[in-house]
Amino acid sequence: MNATDIQKHLLDPAVIGTIGILKSIKKHAPTVKRVVITSSFAAMVNQFKMIWPEHTYSEDDWNPVTHDEALENPMNGYRASKTFAEKAAWEFVEKEKPKFDICTMNPPIVFGPIVHYLNSLGALNTSNERFRDLIQGKFRNEDIPPSGIYIWIDVRDLAEAGGKRFFVTAGYFSNKQIVDIIRKNFPEYGDKLPAENAKGGDYPEGGIFKINNKRAQEILGLKFTSFEQSVVDTVKSLQNVGA
């Protein structure tokens, strides 16, 4: 979100990087049979409607962001970078007809244990920053912050199958649930968390969009990690780095 040149820092690396890799595989790696691309729910969500209670998201959805809109701010640019790069990958396969197929994984917010080589919580991925901030007391005397996109998946549950797009999400979550799970399983952080009667962090009163993740469940056979287990394992992994 700190990009100062959206075209240079977000759009070009995503699109040119993705196509450059696919071109290199086609030219130099004839034995490759499948390329798995981690895209994002950002390439699916209609960022101009967001909560959209009457809509059900599935693999048929594409973010309608335009190039001009992408340049307006870093959040638009980030979502557009995922959208444009994924579209470019599918177009490459259609036009170039390489010997490999591709599949794209479109996860929303990704939680779960952090990578083992992370030696500083300052380098934590954006999705897991909320855990760090909670257990370090950033919101101790405040309301619980907004949850964001409200759907998630555990990093250990990502999988793949060729030639398809997969909306990989385990379901809904809220920051209030995260706080409650941490309070229950890690009482040592009780004085660092928002008060038990703190407001905020829950689902919108009018409801939110619906999701259809049947393809991921039926074709990939995914058995999703429970939200409580994901939160507990994430906090434990942060403790190992010094939280």
Residue pairs with C-beta under 8 A, 6 or more apart in sequence:
1 74
1 75
1 78
1 126
2 74
3 9
3 10
3 74
3 77
3 78
6 70
6 71
6 73
6 74
6 76
6 77
7 71
9 77
10 70
10 74
10 77
10 78
10 80
10 81
11 67
11 70
11 77
11 80
11 81
11 84
13 81
14 81
14 82
14 84
14 85
15 81
15 84
15 85
15 88
17 85
18 37
18 85
18 86
18 88
18 89
19 88
19 89
19 92
21 35
22 35
22 89
22 92
22 93
22 96
22 98
22 102
23 92
25 32
25 35
25 98
25 100
26 96
26 98
26 99
26 100
30 99
32 99
32 100
33 99
33 100
33 101
33 162
34 100
34 101
34 102
34 103
34 160
34 162
35 100
35 101
35 102
35 103
36 102
36 103
36 104
36 105
36 160
37 86
37 89
37 102
37 103
37 104
37 105
38 104
38 105
38 107
38 158
39 82
39 85
39 86
39 104
39 105
39 106
39 165
40 79
40 82
40 106
40 107
40 108
41 57
41 106
41 107
41 108
41 149
41 151
41 167
41 169
42 63
42 78
42 79
42 82
42 83
43 62
43 63
43 79
43 82
43 83
43 85
43 86
43 87
43 106
44 57
44 59
44 61
44 62
44 63
44 106
44 167
45 57
45 61
45 63
45 79
45 149
46 52
46 55
46 61
46 63
46 64
47 63
47 65
47 75
47 76
47 79
48 64
49 55
51 204
51 206
51 207
51 208
51 209
52 208
52 209
53 206
53 207
53 208
53 209
53 210
55 209
55 210
56 209
56 210
56 211
56 212
57 167
57 209
57 210
57 211
57 212
58 167
58 211
58 212
58 213
58 215
59 106
59 164
59 165
59 166
59 167
59 215
62 83
62 87
63 79
63 80
63 82
63 83
65 76
65 79
65 80
65 83
67 80
67 84
69 76
69 80
70 76
70 77
70 79
70 80
70 81
70 84
71 77
86 104
86 106
89 102
89 104
90 102
90 104
92 98
93 101
93 102
101 162
101 163
102 162
102 163
103 160
103 161
103 162
103 163
103 164
103 165
103 166
104 165
104 166
105 158
105 159
105 160
105 166
105 168
106 165
106 166
106 167
106 168
107 153
107 158
107 168
107 169
108 149
108 151
108 152
108 153
108 169
109 127
109 148
109 149
109 151
109 152
109 153
109 173
110 125
110 127
110 152
110 153
110 154
110 155
110 158
111 127
111 128
111 131
111 152
111 153
111 154
111 155
111 173
111 230
111 231
111 234
112 154
112 155
112 156
112 225
112 230
112 233
112 234
113 155
113 156
113 233
113 234
113 236
113 237
114 124
114 125
114 128
114 234
114 237
114 238
114 241
118 124
118 241
119 241
120 241
121 132
121 238
121 241
121 242
121 243
124 132
124 238
128 234
128 238
130 145
130 175
130 178
131 178
131 182
131 231
131 234
131 235
131 238
132 238
132 243
133 139
134 178
134 179
134 182
134 189
134 192
134 193
134 194
135 182
135 186
135 189
135 192
135 193
135 235
135 238
135 243
136 192
136 243
137 191
137 192
137 193
139 145
139 193
139 194
139 198
140 191
140 192
140 193
140 194
141 194
141 195
142 194
142 198
143 194
143 198
143 199
143 200
143 201
144 175
144 176
144 179
144 194
144 198
144 199
144 200
144 201
144 202
145 175
145 200
145 201
146 175
146 200
146 201
147 173
147 174
147 175
147 176
147 201
147 202
147 203
150 172
150 173
150 174
150 203
150 208
151 169
151 170
151 171
151 172
151 173
151 211
152 169
152 170
152 171
152 172
152 173
152 227
152 230
153 168
153 169
153 170
153 224
154 170
154 224
154 225
154 229
154 230
156 225
157 168
157 170
157 222
157 223
157 224
157 225
158 168
159 168
159 216
159 220
159 222
160 166
160 220
161 219
161 220
164 215
164 219
166 215
166 216
166 219
166 220
167 211
167 212
167 213
167 215
167 216
168 213
168 216
168 220
168 222
169 211
169 213
169 216
170 224
170 225
170 227
170 230
171 211
171 224
171 227
172 203
172 208
172 211
173 227
174 201
174 202
174 203
175 200
175 201
175 202
176 200
176 201
176 202
177 227
177 231
178 201
178 231
179 193
179 194
179 198
179 201
181 227
181 228
181 231
181 232
182 189
182 193
182 231
182 235
183 189
183 190
183 193
183 196
185 228
185 231
185 232
185 235
186 235
194 200
194 201
216 222
235 243
